[in-house]
Amino acid sequence: MTRITIEGEERSLALLWHEIRQAHFLYAYESHTALALLEERRELARAMLAQIDMRPVRQHGEAEALMLDHFRSLLQAELAWLERTRTSLRALPKI
């Protein structure tokens, strides 16, 4: 598993927000391509969430703990959206 530093977490979050804009263009891809892209995104979000969860709570200052809680919430929401989107794409009729 890749270790992510605080700076890496911030950079990853910025990248995630940038990619969210791109996700709204999924209609431009065939469903199998969109599903593959979403799977890559899901694996990244899972790895980032696992990295946050591995950090010992006692090492966090209050500000860092709040930031990590916010980051965790965003990643959990992202994972839920990815699941719903993948389910919807799989249900589309094959052309």
N, C-alpha and C positions, 0 to 999 in steps of 0.2 A: 504494500500500500504506500502511496506517495505521501510524504509528510509535508504539510503546508504551514508556513510561518504566518505570523500575524499580518505581515506585509503581503504575503502570498494570499491570505484569506481576503484581504481588502481588494487585491488585484483580481482575484477570482470572482468576488461579488460584483465588481465593476464589469467584468467580462460577462457574467451571468445576466446583468441588467441589459447590456448591449445586445446579447443574444436574444433576449425576450422580444425586442423589437423585430428581430429577424424571424422569430417563431411565428409571427402573424402572417408570414408569407408562405406558410406550409402549403397553401392551396396551389402554389406554383410547382410543387413536386408531385410526382406519382406517389401513390400511397406507400409502396414498398420502400422508396427512397426516404420519404418522410418518416416512416417507422424506424429505419436504420439511424437516421439523424437523431430522432427522439431517444432511441436506445443509448446512443453515445452520450447524449445530454443527461440521461437518467443515471448512467454509471458515474459521470463526473459529479453530479449532485450527491449521489450516495457516498462517494469517496470523501467529498468535502464534509458531509454530515458526520461520517464515521470519524474523521480527523478531529472535528470539534468535540465529539463525544468522548474521545480518548484523552482529552486534556483534563488533568486532575482539577476538580472544583476548587480545592484549597489553594491552588496557585493563582487563581483569578482575583484581581482587585475588583471592587464593585463596578467600576466603569467597564472593565473588560468583560465581566460576567454579563452585564446588560447588553453589550455589543454582541457577545457570542449567543445570548438568548435570542436576540433579534435575528441574527444570521441563521440560527437553527430554525426559527419560525419561517423565515423566507425559504429555506431549503425544503422544509417539510411541505410548505404550500406548493413549491415548484414540483416536488415529487408527486403530489396528489394531482396536480394539473397534468403532468406528463402521463400518469396512468389513465386519467379520463380521456385525454387526447388520443393515446394509443388505442384505447378500447373503441373510441369513435371511428378511428381510421380503419381498424380491423373490420368494423361492421359495414363499411362502405362496399357497394357492389363492385366486383372485379370487372374491369372493362377489357 
